[in-house]
Amino acid sequence: MATEESIKTQADTETDVSIDVQGVSKGFGPFKAVQNLSFKVNKGEVVGFLGPNGAGKTTTMRLLTSYYTPDSGSIFINGVDNAQQDLETRRNIGYLPENNPLYEDLLVSEYLDFVADLRGMRGSDRKSNLDRTVDEAGLSEVFHRPISELSKGYHQRVGLAGAILHRPSILILDEPTEGLDPNQRISMRDLVKSLGQDRTVLVTTHVMQEVETTCERVLVINRGRLVADSPVDEILQLAPGLRRVYVEVEGDQIEAGLATLPSVESVSRLDPIDARKRYIVNLSGADDPRPDIFHLATQKSWTLWDLHEERMRLEDVFHSLTVEDESKS
């Protein structure tokens, strides 16, 4: 029998979870967009939700926001089943869809007033929320301008302002930087990061750099199934075969010598620079071979010009995970 203390501990743990997806599936005719999907997002986390086109990301987001109903499984938003209490759970969510529909003929101020009306916001809360939202989204300079005259970057900010106006505890963003130029991407990335300081944020994007600089954790979905769930700083370890070391060195029998090291899977030769030979050393495990390479260079009287581990890109890991998953199907 559970004790009062154990029940309290369990309840406290559950309140730390903002999004809880339990065995959710969703199909459209014979096509299964989401298959037995399960994951949790804790309060205050900024989580990247990644996957190839058609992987089920947008379907999942529409399930979270009660736009779709699961064929099976359950979704809990702040501990509440969104199939049973969809109006309550929707109040806790701010959603910016990929196409970001806006009324172009309205001023920014008119649009946000319209959103406030839809949300049933009244009195002092309405004014304070509006002032705070305009400040957070950086819309002061364009507040009285028509939306049709705004840049793509400001369009995204207006859409984001509409999503956070009611002060939701959860923010779901579907490709928030799509179509932005590099400067606008950086600005929007910083904005999303700042919004995540006091909210739970789930964001999809195809730009891996945004995930690395903005998110704490990564969920990877492919063909409707979850294939990875890892902190950003650990996800690179999920594909250890991608690790490699760059070596630039002068000497004899270098390639054969490098191949004898236990942590080396293969050695690829690059074009030399004058007398300096260059290699990419592909690793077979998690061990770092650089100390062994240094000692080997000393023993063989090689002149070592450069030795560093090449930084693996999240894009490489993403490709490896999704391709591997498809090969198992």
C-alpha positions in Angstrom: 0.0 0.0 0.0 1.4 3.4 -0.9 2.2 5.7 2.0 1.1 9.3 2.2 4.8 10.3 1.7 5.2 8.2 -1.4 2.0 9.6 -2.9 3.2 13.1 -2.3 6.6 12.4 -3.8 4.9 11.0 -6.9 2.6 14.0 -7.2 5.5 16.4 -6.8 7.4 14.5 -9.6 4.4 14.7 -11.9 4.0 18.4 -11.5 7.5 18.8 -12.8 6.4 17.5 -16.2 4.8 20.0 -18.7 4.2 17.6 -21.6 3.7 13.9 -21.2 3.1 11.9 -24.4 2.2 8.3 -23.7 2.0 5.7 -26.5 0.3 8.1 -29.0 -0.5 7.0 -32.5 -2.3 8.9 -35.3 -3.1 7.8 -38.8 -4.7 9.3 -41.9 -6.2 6.4 -43.8 -3.5 3.8 -44.3 -0.7 6.3 -43.5 0.6 6.2 -39.9 1.9 9.7 -39.2 2.7 8.9 -35.5 3.3 5.5 -34.2 3.3 4.6 -30.4 5.1 7.9 -29.6 6.2 8.5 -26.0 8.2 11.3 -24.4 8.2 13.8 -21.6 9.2 17.5 -21.4 9.9 18.9 -18.0 9.0 22.4 -16.8 11.4 25.0 -17.9 13.1 22.9 -20.6 13.9 24.2 -24.1 13.7 21.1 -26.3 14.4 20.7 -30.0 12.0 18.4 -31.9 13.8 17.2 -35.0 13.0 14.9 -37.9 13.1 14.7 -41.7 10.2 16.1 -43.8 7.2 13.8 -43.3 8.5 12.4 -40.0 5.5 13.4 -38.0 6.7 16.6 -36.3 3.8 18.8 -37.3 1.2 16.0 -36.6 2.7 15.7 -33.1 2.4 19.4 -32.5 -1.2 19.4 -33.6 -1.9 16.5 -31.3 -0.3 18.4 -28.4 -2.4 21.5 -29.1 -5.7 19.4 -29.4 -6.0 20.3 -33.1 -5.9 16.5 -33.7 -7.1 13.8 -31.4 -4.9 10.6 -31.0 -6.2 7.3 -32.4 -4.7 5.7 -29.3 -2.6 6.8 -26.3 -2.8 9.9 -24.1 -1.3 13.3 -23.9 -1.1 15.2 -20.6 -0.4 18.9 -20.5 0.6 20.0 -17.0 -0.9 16.8 -15.7 -4.3 17.2 -17.5 -5.4 14.9 -20.3 -5.9 17.1 -23.3 -8.5 14.8 -24.9 -10.8 15.2 -21.8 -10.0 18.8 -20.9 -8.9 20.4 -24.2 -10.0 23.9 -23.4 -8.1 23.9 -20.1 -4.9 22.5 -21.7 -5.1 24.9 -24.6 -5.0 27.8 -22.2 -1.6 26.6 -21.0 -0.1 26.5 -24.6 1.1 29.2 -26.9 1.4 27.8 -30.5 3.2 29.4 -33.5 2.5 27.2 -36.5 4.9 27.0 -39.4 2.7 29.1 -41.8 2.1 31.8 -39.1 -1.3 33.0 -40.4 -1.8 36.8 -39.7 -4.4 39.3 -40.8 -2.2 41.5 -43.0 -4.7 44.4 -43.2 -4.6 45.0 -39.5 -2.1 47.1 -37.6 0.1 45.2 -35.1 -1.8 46.8 -32.3 -5.1 45.8 -33.8 -4.0 42.2 -34.3 -2.9 41.8 -30.7 -6.1 43.4 -29.5 -8.0 40.9 -31.6 -6.0 38.0 -30.1 -6.7 39.4 -26.6 -10.4 39.4 -27.4 -10.3 35.8 -28.5 -8.5 34.8 -25.3 -11.2 36.6 -23.2 -8.6 38.9 -21.6 -10.0 41.8 -19.7 -9.0 44.7 -17.4 -5.6 45.4 -16.0 -4.3 41.9 -16.8 -5.0 42.6 -20.5 -3.0 45.8 -20.5 -0.1 44.5 -18.5 0.1 41.3 -20.6 0.0 43.4 -23.8 2.7 45.8 -22.6 4.9 42.9 -21.5 4.4 41.0 -24.7 5.2 43.9 -26.9 8.4 44.4 -24.9 9.4 40.7 -25.0 8.8 40.3 -28.7 10.5 43.6 -29.6 7.5 45.1 -31.4 7.6 48.7 -29.9 8.9 50.2 -33.2 6.2 48.6 -35.4 3.3 48.5 -32.9 1.2 51.0 -34.9 2.2 49.8 -38.4 0.2 47.6 -40.8 1.3 43.9 -40.7 1.5 43.9 -44.5 4.4 46.4 -44.4 6.5 44.4 -42.0 9.6 42.3 -42.8 9.5 38.5 -42.5 11.4 38.7 -39.3 8.8 41.1 -37.8 6.0 38.9 -39.1 7.4 36.0 -37.0 7.7 38.3 -34.0 4.0 39.3 -34.3 3.0 35.7 -34.6 5.1 34.8 -31.5 3.6 37.8 -29.6 0.1 36.4 -30.4 1.2 33.0 -29.0 2.6 34.4 -25.7 0.0 37.1 -25.1 -2.0 35.0 -22.6 1.2 34.1 -20.7 1.1 30.4 -21.4 3.5 28.1 -19.4 4.2 26.0 -22.6 5.3 27.4 -26.0 5.2 25.2 -29.1 7.0 26.7 -32.1 6.9 25.0 -35.6 9.9 26.2 -37.7 10.0 29.8 -36.2 12.9 30.9 -38.3 11.7 29.5 -41.6 12.3 32.0 -44.4 14.4 34.4 -42.3 17.7 35.8 -43.4 20.9 35.0 -41.3 20.6 38.2 -39.2 16.9 37.6 -38.6 17.6 34.0 -37.6 20.0 35.1 -35.0 17.5 37.6 -33.6 14.7 35.1 -33.5 17.0 32.5 -32.0 17.9 34.9 -29.2 14.3 35.7 -28.6 13.3 32.1 -28.3 16.1 31.5 -25.9 15.0 34.4 -23.7 11.4 33.2 -23.7 12.6 29.8 -22.5 13.9 31.3 -19.3 10.5 31.1 -17.6 8.6 28.7 -20.0 8.7 25.2 -21.4 9.5 25.5 -25.1 9.2 22.8 -27.7 10.6 23.9 -31.1 11.0 22.3 -34.5 13.7 23.4 -36.9 15.8 22.2 -39.8 18.7 24.5 -38.8 20.9 22.4 -36.5 22.9 25.4 -35.3 19.8 26.8 -33.7 19.3 23.5 -31.7 22.9 23.6 -30.5 22.7 27.2 -29.4 19.1 27.3 -28.1 18.1 23.9 -26.8 19.0 21.8 -23.8 17.7 18.6 -25.1 16.9 17.0 -28.4 14.1 14.6 -29.5 14.5 13.0 -32.9 11.5 11.5 -34.7 11.5 9.5 -37.9 8.6 7.9 -39.7 6.4 8.6 -36.7 8.7 7.0 -34.1 11.1 8.4 -31.6 14.6 7.4 -32.5 16.6 9.6 -30.0 16.1 11.5 -26.8 19.2 13.1 -25.4 20.7 16.2 -23.9 22.3 18.3 -26.7 25.8 17.9 -25.2 25.4 14.1 -25.2 23.7 13.4 -28.5 27.0 13.4 -30.4 27.9 10.2 -28.5 24.9 8.4 -30.0 26.9 8.0 -33.2 30.4 7.3 -32.1 31.5 6.1 -35.5 31.3 9.7 -36.7 34.1 10.9 -34.4 37.4 11.7 -36.2 40.8 13.3 -35.6 42.8 15.5 -38.0 46.5 14.9 -38.1 49.1 16.9 -39.9 52.6 15.5 -39.7 56.0 14.9 -41.3 57.7 11.5 -41.2 57.8 8.0 -42.6 55.2 5.2 -42.5 52.6 7.5 -40.9 49.5 5.9 -42.3 50.5 2.4 -41.3 51.5 3.6 -37.8 48.2 5.3 -37.2 46.3 2.3 -38.3 47.9 0.2 -35.5 46.3 2.2 -32.7 43.4 0.3 -31.0 40.9 3.1 -31.1 41.4 3.8 -34.9 38.9 2.3 -37.3 40.4 3.7 -40.5 42.8 6.3 -41.8 41.9 8.6 -44.8 44.6 10.4 -46.7 44.2 14.1 -47.6 46.3 16.2 -50.0 49.6 17.1 -48.4 50.8 20.6 -47.7 54.5 20.7 -48.9 56.3 18.0 -46.9 53.5 17.8 -44.4 51.1 14.8 -44.8 47.5 15.1 -43.7 45.1 12.5 -42.5 41.6 12.0 -41.1 41.6 9.3 -38.5 38.2 7.7 -38.1 37.5 6.4 -34.6 35.8 3.1 -33.6 34.8 3.9 -30.1 34.6 6.5 -27.4 38.3 6.6 -26.5 40.4 9.7 -27.4 43.5 8.5 -29.4 45.3 11.9 -29.4 47.6 11.0 -26.5 48.5 7.7 -28.3 49.1 9.6 -31.5 51.4 12.0 -29.7 53.4 9.2 -28.1 53.6 7.4 -31.4 54.9 10.5 -33.1 57.6 10.8 -30.5 58.6 7.2 -30.9 58.8 7.4 -34.7 60.5 10.8 -34.7 57.6 12.4 -36.6 57.2 16.2 -36.7 53.7 16.8 -35.5 52.2 20.1 -37.0 48.6 19.7 -36.0 46.5 17.3 -34.0 42.9 17.9 -33.1 39.5 16.2 -32.9 37.2 17.5 -35.5 34.0 18.9 -34.0 31.1 16.6 -35.1 28.1 18.4 -36.3 24.6 17.7 -35.0 23.6 17.5 -38.6 25.8 14.5 -39.1 24.3 12.7 -36.0 20.8 13.6 -37.2 21.5 12.1 -40.6 23.1 9.0 -39.1 20.1 8.4 -36.7 17.4 8.8 -39.3 19.1 6.9 -42.1 19.9 4.0 -39.6 16.3 4.0 -38.5 15.1 3.7 -42.1 17.5 0.9 -42.8 15.9 -1.2 -40.0 12.4 -0.8 -41.4 
